[in-house]
Structures are given as C-alpha cells and as structure tokens.
C-alpha cells in the first residue's frame, strides 16, 4: 500500500525534477541515445558519413556532461551501428542461388514465406522467398537449399512503403516458388533447437485448424503466440480500430498471464525459491521463442529476467532501467526496429504504465470512495467492492495508461484513434486470461474444450467488431508531423515524476 507521502502529489512537475526519470538510469539513457543516433542517421542529409559526426558529438557530450554520459555513448553507438547496418552493397542475385533459411516458415494468405540469407553468392543482404500452398517439402529454419528463381525488388503499396520497410531489414529481393522442382534442399537444419519451437508452433496451428473454424483458430493463435500473416484482414482491422489489437501481438500482458500460471503450478512443488525463479525465467524465454521473438515479447522477457534476478542478487528491481536495458539490447541486435509500429507501441505503452499507473489507480480509488463504491480506508467487504478494487480499477488504469502511451504513435501511423478503446479493453482483457489458459490446454490435449474456447472467441470478436465500427467516436487526422510525437515523448521523459516506490511491477 502506497504511503500518503509517496502519493501526496499526483502529477508534480516542479522545475527541479526535470530529467530525474532519465538521469539516474544508465540503461534508459543508453536506449534513448541508441534510438536518437539511429533516427538521426536515417534522416540525416550530411555530405559526410553521419555516423562519424554523431560519434564525435557523442564523445564530446560524454566528456563535457558526465551525468548524460550513457545517453552520449548510446548516440554514438546507435549512429555507427545503423550506418553499418543500412549500407550493404546491393547486387542482383543470379537466377540460380544457394540460400540459408534464417527465419522460420510463416503462413501468409497465399501460402508461406521464409526469410533467407545468400550463401552462394555470399551477398550481405537478405531475401524473402514466397511459397505457393501447393508446394510440398518446404524448407525451414537452418535449411540450406539451392533455388532457381526470378528475383524482383519490393514495391511500394498504396498507403504503405513496403519497399522501405523491407530495406530497413536489409531485404532487397523477393521471389515466388510455384513448384518443388524449383528448389533442392542441400543441408537440413532439422536438428537445430530453433526448429523445435517452429515445430511446436506448427503443431499448435494444426491442432487449432483441425478442431475450430478458420476465424476462431486464427484468433486463438493470435491470442497465444501472435497473429500470423494469414489472419483475416477485416477482423485484424476491427481489433486495431477498437484499440484491442495488442491482444493479437504477444506482449507483457501475455507474458504476465503465462508466468502467473507457471508460478501457481510451481507453488505446489518442493522446488526452492531460487529454483522457481530460474524456472519462471526459463518459461518466459521459452514462451518468447514459441512466439517468434517479437520485439514486444523480447522486451517483456528481458524485463521479467531483470526484475526476478534483482532480489537474488540483493538489489532492488528498477522497472524503468529494465525497460531501458531491453530497448538497448534489441536496438543493438536489430537497429531497424525503432521504425516499426510494434516496437514503438510496446515501449511507449509500458513506459506510460510504469510512470503513471500507480498514481492513476490511486486517483480512481479515491474517486470510487467519494462515490461510495469503495470504503475510504481498508479493504472492501462486499463482492462488488472487491471486484471494483481488484478488477475494474486496475484494468481501467492499465488501459488508460497504455492508450495514452500509444496515442500519438497510433495517430502518426494510422491517423485514427478510438475514444472508446478503454471500454473495449475493459470488456476484452479480463477474458484474455481464461482464453490463454484454455488455448494452451486445448493444444496440449489435442482438441479438448472446444466449446468454451468458441464462446470466448465469439465474445472477443464481438467486442472488436462492435467497438471498431464506423459509429464509434474517434479522432481522425490526415497527417501528423513527426516532430509532434517526438516532442510529446521527450517532454514526458523529461517532466514525468518518479514512479511511486513499492509499486507492484507486473509489466
């Protein structure tokens, strides 16, 4: 329970507190510096290599302002890392080439696709290989295969620069395989541990599609491990417009629910505390691998690892520093992620939850007490009061914080933001927990429990379609200048007060 001293002022913005959220946390500084360095290189019009200029600026700032040294180091690292990443020599591959699959086989609406690296010739770029549904014996992660193909460059679609999106990932060539005669597997990667997670996801997918209709199977798969490329487009759009699209992208919410189930099971075993922590961390990364190591779930798994290891090392968990560490780690591995909507959604939503959840929840409880829904002090005794205190208010607080965090990102990318998304989340999120548990049970039992799972799918679909309809009040903008969301999030980082001490860190 937070003290009155900690919550004496809900949103203090005194001049003396400017920057206090960023300055004491080296990992958060490092992540922000990496993001800044990558963005400046992307938008730079300097005649010389921008990474050299920014690296020099970073060194000067680090020496002149030691309090911001990690920000300056991140600026230099981000500039150099992205400059090396984005500047490979682009060559047209020959009609016959040898490829190595570096991604797992993903379903699409017209078959499958596979991310590959060039083995022969050894090119520093990647390729996307699309397979039609009639093709058999498809390669998967780790396989080396020779392919005879006609290569083409990605093109820009209306409203979305698909070519630029792929180029940031170093994907410059695409081809389509219409027959198994076009490729020959030279070396199998079936023994690799990554293939076991790929096979597990394929098993999940097959089980769902054997026992459920197409839309329900896609929805359950999206809730469990993230929506695949063949997810029904109209339903996907309804989820995003209603503000519940995060349920289809594995994130901190999914990790929290899955790890709670794991921990509850471990409580009934004689495993000691340190062993339970180790198993929960292993479960977090196993779940991340099953879901395909998306940025949002990698962030959640990294933060979970930092938070759970802190007490074992005698340290206090710092959620903002853990968030910064997760962001810095991912940007060093995949610097292009900073420009992707999923990455921006994940980190902005969690940042706002960490900064404002405790204060908003306290304010809503005070409001409920004034409305005589909750007692002024102590815990409520009635069933309605307990449901409001332990269910409605936390869910509403998380939903409002997350929606505020992604608001300008959503407006910038899509020009649309529903004003009823908190209501939609209040109706959808509570049933995500039983849906996750039933979904995994349905998979492990090979089809037991289809009826309750269909009911949950019907409810989630109804919420998405109802609150994603055209009648829902929403903010619609044709275009939003890039400086506005940047200034907004910089202002939040500089002016936001410290998260309350003792707040439960669940995200």
C-alpha positions in Angstrom: 0.0 0.0 0.0 1.5 3.3 -1.0 2.0 5.9 1.7 0.5 9.4 1.7 4.0 10.8 1.4 4.5 8.9 -1.8 1.2 9.9 -3.2 0.9 13.3 -1.8 1.0 14.9 -5.2 -0.4 13.0 -8.2 1.4 14.8 -11.0 4.1 17.2 -9.7 6.1 18.9 -12.4 8.4 21.1 -10.4 11.4 22.5 -12.3 13.8 20.8 -10.0 12.5 17.4 -11.1 13.2 17.9 -14.9 15.1 14.9 -16.2 15.0 12.9 -12.9 13.4 9.9 -14.7 16.2 9.7 -17.2 19.4 10.9 -15.5 19.8 8.2 -12.7 19.2 5.3 -15.1 22.1 4.4 -17.3 20.2 1.7 -19.3 17.3 4.1 -20.1 19.8 6.7 -21.1 21.6 4.2 -23.3 18.4 3.1 -25.0 17.3 6.7 -25.7 20.8 7.5 -27.1 20.6 4.5 -29.4 17.2 5.5 -30.6 18.3 9.1 -31.2 21.5 8.0 -33.0 19.6 5.6 -35.3 16.9 8.2 -36.1 19.5 11.0 -36.9 21.4 8.7 -39.3 18.1 7.8 -41.0 17.1 11.4 -41.5 20.5 12.9 -42.0 21.4 14.8 -45.2 25.0 15.4 -44.3 27.5 15.2 -47.1 29.9 13.1 -45.0 29.1 9.9 -43.1 26.6 10.9 -40.4 27.8 8.2 -38.0 31.3 9.8 -37.8 29.8 13.2 -37.0 27.4 11.8 -34.4 30.1 9.6 -32.8 32.3 12.7 -32.3 29.3 14.6 -30.9 28.7 11.7 -28.5 32.3 11.7 -27.3 32.2 15.5 -26.7 28.9 15.3 -24.8 30.1 12.4 -22.7 33.3 14.3 -21.6 31.5 17.6 -21.1 28.4 16.3 -19.3 29.2 13.1 -17.2 25.6 12.9 -15.9 24.5 12.3 -19.5 27.4 10.1 -20.5 25.3 7.0 -21.2 23.0 9.0 -23.5 26.0 10.3 -25.4 27.5 6.7 -25.7 24.2 5.5 -26.9 24.1 8.3 -29.5 27.5 7.3 -30.9 26.8 3.5 -30.8 23.4 3.9 -32.5 24.8 6.1 -35.3 27.7 3.7 -36.0 25.5 0.5 -35.7 22.8 1.8 -38.0 25.2 3.2 -40.6 26.9 -0.2 -40.8 23.5 -2.0 -40.9 21.9 0.2 -43.6 24.8 0.4 -46.1 25.3 -3.1 -47.7 26.3 -3.2 -51.3 23.2 -4.3 -53.3 23.7 -6.7 -56.1 21.2 -8.6 -58.2 21.4 -12.3 -57.4 21.8 -14.8 -60.2 18.9 -17.0 -61.4 20.4 -20.0 -59.5 21.5 -19.2 -56.0 22.1 -21.1 -52.7 20.2 -19.8 -49.7 20.2 -20.4 -45.9 16.9 -20.0 -44.1 17.5 -17.6 -41.2 13.8 -17.2 -40.2 11.0 -19.7 -39.5 8.4 -20.6 -42.1 5.5 -18.1 -41.8 2.0 -18.6 -43.2 0.5 -15.9 -45.5 -2.9 -15.6 -47.2 -1.4 -17.1 -50.3 0.9 -19.8 -48.9 4.1 -19.3 -46.9 7.2 -17.1 -46.8 10.7 -17.6 -45.5 13.5 -15.1 -44.7 16.8 -16.3 -46.2 20.4 -15.2 -46.4 22.6 -15.7 -49.5 25.2 -18.4 -49.2 26.3 -18.6 -52.9 26.9 -16.0 -54.0 27.7 -14.6 -50.5 25.7 -11.3 -50.5 25.3 -9.1 -47.4 21.6 -8.7 -48.0 18.5 -10.9 -47.3 15.7 -12.3 -49.5 12.0 -13.2 -48.9 11.0 -16.4 -50.6 7.3 -17.0 -51.0 5.9 -20.5 -51.5 2.5 -21.3 -53.0 0.2 -23.6 -50.9 0.6 -26.4 -53.5 4.4 -26.6 -52.9 5.4 -29.6 -50.7 8.5 -30.3 -48.6 9.1 -26.7 -47.7 12.4 -25.6 -46.2 12.5 -24.2 -42.7 14.9 -22.5 -40.3 18.5 -23.7 -40.8 18.0 -25.4 -44.1 20.4 -24.7 -46.9 18.8 -25.0 -50.4 19.5 -24.3 -54.0 16.8 -22.3 -55.7 16.1 -21.4 -59.3 14.1 -18.1 -59.2 13.3 -14.9 -60.9 14.2 -12.1 -58.5 12.3 -8.8 -58.1 12.6 -5.8 -55.9 10.0 -4.9 -53.3 7.5 -2.2 -54.4 5.5 0.5 -52.5 1.9 -0.2 -51.9 -0.8 2.4 -51.6 -0.6 3.9 -48.1 2.4 1.8 -47.0 6.0 1.9 -48.2 6.6 -1.8 -48.2 9.9 -1.4 -50.1 11.3 0.9 -47.5 10.1 -1.3 -44.7 11.9 -4.3 -46.1 15.1 -2.3 -47.0 15.4 -1.3 -43.4 15.6 -5.1 -42.6 18.2 -5.5 -45.4 15.7 -7.4 -47.6 16.2 -6.2 -51.2 15.0 -9.2 -53.2 11.8 -11.3 -53.4 10.9 -14.4 -55.3 8.0 -16.8 -55.5 8.3 -20.6 -55.7 5.4 -22.3 -57.6 6.7 -25.9 -57.7 9.0 -28.1 -55.6 11.1 -28.6 -58.8 12.4 -25.0 -58.3 14.5 -25.8 -55.2 16.6 -28.6 -53.7 17.5 -28.9 -50.0 21.2 -29.4 -49.7 21.6 -29.4 -45.9 18.9 -30.0 -43.3 18.6 -27.9 -40.2 16.2 -30.2 -38.6 18.5 -30.9 -35.6 18.6 -27.2 -34.5 16.9 -26.3 -31.3 15.1 -23.4 -33.1 13.3 -25.9 -35.3 11.8 -27.5 -32.2 10.0 -24.2 -31.4 9.0 -23.8 -35.0 7.6 -27.4 -35.0 5.7 -26.6 -31.7 4.1 -23.6 -33.3 3.2 -25.6 -36.4 1.6 -28.3 -34.1 -0.4 -25.6 -32.3 -1.6 -24.2 -35.6 -2.6 -27.6 -37.0 -4.5 -28.5 -33.8 -6.5 -25.3 -33.9 -7.4 -25.6 -37.5 -8.4 -29.2 -37.2 -11.0 -28.5 -34.4 -12.1 -24.9 -34.9 -13.3 -22.8 -37.8 -10.8 -20.6 -39.6 -11.6 -17.3 -37.8 -11.7 -18.9 -34.4 -8.4 -20.8 -35.0 -6.7 -17.6 -36.2 -8.0 -15.7 -33.2 -6.8 -18.3 -30.6 -3.4 -18.5 -32.3 -3.1 -14.7 -32.2 -4.0 -14.6 -28.5 -1.5 -17.3 -27.7 1.6 -16.6 -29.9 0.7 -13.6 -32.0 -1.3 -13.2 -35.2 0.1 -14.8 -38.3 0.3 -13.4 -41.8 -2.9 -15.1 -42.8 -5.0 -13.6 -40.1 -8.4 -12.5 -41.5 -7.8 -8.8 -42.6 -11.2 -7.5 -41.7 -11.0 -9.0 -38.2 -7.5 -7.7 -37.8 -8.6 -4.2 -38.8 -11.5 -4.3 -36.3 -9.2 -5.3 -33.4 -6.8 -2.4 -34.3 -9.6 0.2 -34.7 -11.2 -0.9 -31.4 -8.0 -0.5 -29.5 -7.7 -4.2 -28.6 -5.1 -5.1 -31.3 -2.5 -5.6 -28.6 -4.2 -8.9 -27.7 -3.1 -10.2 -31.1 0.6 -9.3 -30.5 2.3 -11.2 -27.7 3.4 -8.6 -25.2 3.9 -8.0 -21.4 0.2 -8.9 -20.7 0.6 -12.3 -22.3 3.9 -13.0 -20.5 2.5 -11.9 -17.2 -0.6 -14.2 -17.5 1.5 -17.2 -18.7 4.1 -16.8 -16.0 1.4 -16.5 -13.3 0.1 -19.8 -14.4 3.6 -21.3 -14.3 4.3 -19.9 -10.9 1.0 -21.2 -9.4 1.9 -24.7 -10.6 5.4 -24.4 -9.1 4.0 -23.4 -5.7 2.6 -26.9 -5.3 6.1 -28.4 -5.8 9.1 -28.7 -3.4 11.3 -26.6 -5.7 13.1 -23.9 -3.6 12.6 -20.2 -4.2 15.7 -19.7 -6.4 14.8 -22.7 -8.5 11.3 -21.4 -9.0 12.7 -18.1 -10.2 15.0 -19.9 -12.6 12.1 -21.9 -14.0 9.9 -18.9 -14.4 12.7 -17.1 -16.3 13.2 -20.1 -18.5 9.4 -20.3 -19.1 9.5 -16.6 -20.1 12.2 -17.1 -22.7 10.6 -20.4 -23.9 7.3 -18.5 -24.5 9.2 -15.8 -26.3 10.8 -18.3 -28.6 7.5 -20.0 -29.2 6.0 -16.6 -30.2 8.8 -15.9 -32.6 10.9 -13.4 -30.6 8.9 -10.4 -31.5 10.2 -7.1 -30.0 7.3 -6.8 -27.5 7.7 -10.2 -26.0 11.5 -9.9 -26.0 11.1 -6.7 -24.1 8.7 -8.4 -21.6 11.0 -11.4 -21.2 14.1 -9.2 -20.7 12.3 -7.1 -18.1 11.0 -10.2 -16.3 14.5 -11.6 -16.1 15.9 -8.3 -14.7 13.1 -8.0 -12.2 13.3 -11.6 -11.0 17.1 -11.7 -10.8 17.3 -8.4 -8.7 16.2 -10.0 -5.4 18.5 -13.0 -5.9 21.4 -10.5 -6.2 20.3 -8.4 -3.3 19.3 -5.5 -5.5 16.0 -3.6 -5.8 14.3 -4.0 -9.2 14.1 -0.8 -11.2 11.4 -1.2 -13.9 12.5 1.9 -15.9 16.1 0.7 -16.0 14.9 -2.8 -17.0 12.8 -1.2 -19.8 15.9 0.7 -21.0 18.1 -2.4 -20.9 15.5 -4.3 -23.0 15.3 -1.5 -25.5 19.1 -1.1 -25.8 19.6 -4.8 -26.2 17.0 -5.1 -29.0 18.2 -2.0 -30.9 21.8 -3.2 -30.9 20.6 -6.6 -32.3 18.0 -5.1 -34.8 18.5 -1.3 -35.2 15.7 -1.1 -37.8 13.1 -2.0 -35.1 13.0 1.6 -33.9 10.9 2.5 -37.1 8.4 -0.4 -36.6 5.0 0.3 -35.1 5.1 -2.8 -32.9 8.3 -1.7 -31.2 7.0 1.8 -30.7 3.7 0.6 -29.3 5.3 -1.8 -26.9 7.8 0.6 -25.3 5.6 3.7 -25.3 2.7 1.7 -23.6 5.0 0.2 -21.0 6.7 3.5 -20.3 3.4 5.2 -19.5 2.2 2.2 -17.4 5.4 2.4 -15.3 5.3 6.2 -14.9 1.6 6.8 -14.3 -0.2 3.5 -13.3 0.2 3.9 -9.5 -0.9 7.5 -9.4 -3.9 6.9 -11.7 -5.0 3.8 -9.8 -4.8 5.8 -6.5 -6.8 8.6 -8.1 -9.5 6.2 -9.3 -9.8 4.6 -5.9 -10.2 8.0 -4.3 -12.9 8.8 -6.9 -14.6 5.5 -6.2 -14.5 6.2 -2.4 -16.1 9.6 -2.9 -18.9 7.9 -4.9 -19.4 5.4 -2.0 -18.3 2.5 -4.2 -15.3 1.8 -2.0 -14.6 2.5 1.7 -12.3 5.4 2.5 -9.9 3.1 4.3 -9.2 -0.6 4.5 -10.4 -3.3 2.0 -13.9 -3.5 0.8 -16.1 -6.3 2.2 -18.8 -6.6 -0.4 -18.3 -8.6 -3.6 -19.0 -5.6 -5.8 -16.4 -3.5 -3.9 -13.8 -6.2 -4.2 -14.5 -6.6 -7.9 -14.1 -2.8 -8.4 -11.0 -2.5 -6.3 -9.1 -5.6 -7.6 -10.5 -5.9 -11.1 -12.2 -2.9 -12.6 -9.9 -0.1 -11.3 -6.5 -1.9 -12.1 -7.8 -2.8 -15.6 -9.0 0.7 -16.3 -5.8 2.2 -15.0 -3.6 -0.1 -17.2 -5.9 0.5 -20.2 -5.9 4.3 -19.9 -2.1 4.5 -19.3 -1.4 2.2 -22.3 -3.8 4.1 -24.5 -2.2 7.4 -23.6 1.2 6.0 -24.3 0.4 4.8 -27.8 -2.0 7.7 -28.7 0.3 9.8 -30.8 2.1 6.8 -32.3 -1.3 5.5 -33.5 -2.3 8.9 -34.8 1.0 9.3 -36.6 1.0 5.9 -38.4 -2.8 5.4 -38.9 -4.5 8.8 -38.5 -7.1 7.1 -36.2 -7.7 6.6 -32.5 -10.9 5.3 -31.0 -12.2 7.2 -27.9 -13.9 4.1 -26.6 -10.9 1.9 -26.6 -10.7 1.9 -22.7 -14.2 0.5 -22.7 -13.4 -2.1 -25.3 -10.3 -3.2 -23.3 -12.3 -3.5 -20.1 -14.6 -5.9 -21.9 -11.9 -7.9 -23.7 -8.8 -8.1 -21.4 -10.4 -9.9 -18.4 -11.3 -12.8 -20.7 -7.9 -13.0 -22.2 -6.6 -14.9 -19.1 -9.0 -17.8 -19.4 -8.6 -17.8 -23.2 -4.8 -18.1 -22.8 -5.2 -21.0 -20.3 -7.9 -22.8 -22.3 -5.9 -22.3 -25.6 -2.8 -24.0 -24.2 -4.9 -26.8 -22.7 -6.7 -27.2 -26.0 -3.4 -27.6 -27.8 -1.8 -30.0 -25.2 -4.9 -32.1 -25.0 -5.3 -32.2 -28.8 -8.8 -30.7 -29.0 -10.4 -31.0 -25.6 -12.5 -27.9 -24.6 -13.6 -26.6 -28.0 -17.0 -25.2 -26.9 -15.8 -22.8 -24.1 -13.0 -21.6 -26.4 -15.5 -20.9 -29.2 -17.6 -18.9 -26.7 -14.6 -16.8 -25.8 -13.7 -16.3 -29.4 -17.2 -15.1 -30.1 -17.0 -12.6 -27.3 -13.6 -11.2 -28.3 -14.8 -10.9 -31.9 -18.0 -9.2 -30.9 -16.0 -6.6 -28.9 -13.6 -5.9 -31.7 -16.3 -5.6 -34.4 -18.6 -3.5 -32.2 -16.1 -1.0 -31.0 -14.2 -1.0 -34.3 -17.3 0.0 -36.2 -17.7 3.4 -38.0 -20.2 4.7 -35.5 -17.6 4.7 -32.7 -16.4 8.3 -31.9 -12.7 8.6 -32.8 -10.0 11.2 -33.6 -9.2 11.1 -37.3 -6.2 13.1 -38.8 -5.0 13.1 -42.4 -1.4 13.6 -41.3 0.6 14.3 -38.2 4.1 16.0 -38.3 6.8 13.8 -37.0 8.1 16.4 -34.6 4.8 16.4 -32.6 5.0 12.8 -31.2 8.8 13.2 -30.7 8.3 16.4 -28.7 5.5 14.7 -26.7 7.5 11.7 -25.6 10.7 13.8 -25.0 8.5 16.0 -22.8 7.1 13.1 -20.9 10.6 11.7 -20.2 11.9 15.0 -19.0 9.0 16.1 -16.9 7.4 13.0 -15.6 7.7 12.3 -11.9 9.4 9.3 -10.4 7.2 6.1 -10.3 5.9 5.6 -6.8 8.1 3.4 -4.6 6.8 0.0 -3.7 4.5 -0.2 -6.7 3.9 -3.7 -8.0 5.8 -4.2 -11.2 3.8 -6.5 -13.4 4.7 -5.3 -16.8 
